[in-house]
């Protein structure tokens, strides 16, 4: 008999009576108890938080900040009443404490009396933090305490944002004040820089002028030193001249005293003598031509006479046996003749050089003639001229004495001027050095003032100057500077949708587990007939798969149309769950076929291991290492991951990977069931008398 027919015979048993039919219906509905009913119970718990009673205590007294009344506690209370979070009951502090203790309220939120005052202090000189007081009681409900932490964190953030606004608004107003003051300071620094720039230019001009003055004073000092030295020489020379003129005047006066009377008495004789000299000089000049003509003949005659006289002298005195007694006279005559011949030669030589001494002699005779003539002409007035010359020499002497005295005074004054010029030069040098230092200082001061002005302008440009609109906008941003912009790629709309991938495979596993409590994992008729092992395995697997398909259709129909589960890939989800049902049925079949009654316990144990290691609620990484080690080796791990992608969306790689894993588990479990069927066809004492029967 073929495996499908055996499976149909197995299912036909449930139609033979009311109880089997009821069992089949219960078998089909059972997954709903684990899947649909469980998911429905906490499908959207966060959407019903407004039903949770929470105590609200507002003891805030309010405060005043910058002339404005602040009632933070009242504002927060109004906001909470308008929100959909929790069922707020405004009570006293004592009522809140007792209510949280006895379970009337799950938790309480208290705003203390100084809440507004502390918030207002953020705009003052001594800021303090305000504190919202939360009281929870995990004995009432642990999850509510966890939810409240999230809700109250948002309340605290809202309160902190409001408290920050007044403080930040004051800061921004201060920025505007600082900006205005900095701009004024920058403008003042510009004026200062301009004044210092002019002062620097003046100091540079002063330094340049002092350098010129120092150069001039140096030249003045050097010139005065040279003048002082020259005046000393002048004083010495003037004294020498004065001494000379004094001596000259004394001598001239003495000679004049002696010669004056002679000149006065002999003016006519001096004139006559001078005219005689002039006439004689003229006569000599007139006869120079005759002298030139007669000089050679005279020289020749003189030589002849000298030669004749020498011959007589030799004959009578040198060569004679008896010298002539007149030899001494002859000797003198010989020497005189020789001298005359020498003079004649000289005269002849003189007149022979007409361009030489003769011309000079003629010029000198002309000068002598002119001067002698002039003396002859002045001779009648010689006495007057002599008196006049003496008077002039005396005047010269008096002037020379005055010059000497003036030169001495000049030398003394120039000495003092030289000392003063040196002092002036030293002083100007110090002034020039000081002016250079001043110029350097003024340059640094100008540079510093420029940097100060630039820095103030730069600082003023960086200090914001906000108007009210900008100030309000920036206050809002800085009071709550970080916003959480969450972007869910594939968002689950509610709590139940997020947990559906976990509870759906759980319900299908339970369905397969209960199915094999009613259906034998291996058909007894096929075992007794000696059918092939693989036919026996398929005959025991196919009925449960058929029931699992019906369970899946019933479960997903209720979840979708009754509970509201929305699937990104509905057809893919249902088809994948058919594969999940087939895999789970094969695994449960093998455990029951191989281990008998103990296999049912193993099925339950394997379910627990899969639930704890599949990562259906918290990420598996948060579980102990044992469950992390099991995670990749159990089929439900892959089923949960694939269903998440099929229900909420995302890449299909985990789906295909899960399909491969499930097919491998299915094939492996069926093969192991076939092996178990082969073994069951051999009867043993264990089969006749089993150790455990359920």
Secondary structure by P-SEA (a helix, b strand, c coil): ccaaaaaaaaaacccccaaaaaaaaaaaaccccccaaaaaaccccccccccbbbbbbbcccccccccccccaaaaaaaaaaaccccccccccaaaaaaaaaaccccbbbbbccaaaaaaacccccbbbbbbbbbbbbccccaaaaaaaaaaaaaaaaaaaaaaaaaaaaaaaaaaaaaaaaaaaaaaaaaaaaaaaaaaaaaaaaaaaaaaaaaaaaaaaaaaaaaaaaaaaaaaaaaaaaaaaaaaaaaaaaaaaaaaaaaaaacaaaaaaaaaaaaaaaaaaaaaaaaaaaaaaaaaaaaaaaaaaaaaaaaaccccccccccaaaaaaaaaaaaaaaaaaaaaaaaaaaacccaaaaaaaaaaaaaaaaaaaaaaccaaaaaaaaaaaaaaaaaaaaaaaaaaaaaaaaaaaaaaaaaaaaaaaaaaaaaaaaaaaaaaaaaaaaaaaaaaaaaaaaaacccccaaaaaaaaaaaacccccccccccccccccccaaaaaaaaaaaaaaaaaaaacccccaaaaaacccaaaaaaaacaaaaaaaaaaaaaaaaaaacccccccccaaaaaaaaaaaaaaaaaaaaaaaaacccaaaaaaaaaaaaaaaccccccccccccaaaaaaccccaaaaaaaaaaaaaccccaaaaaaaaaaaaaaaaaaaaaaaaaaaaaaccccccccccccc
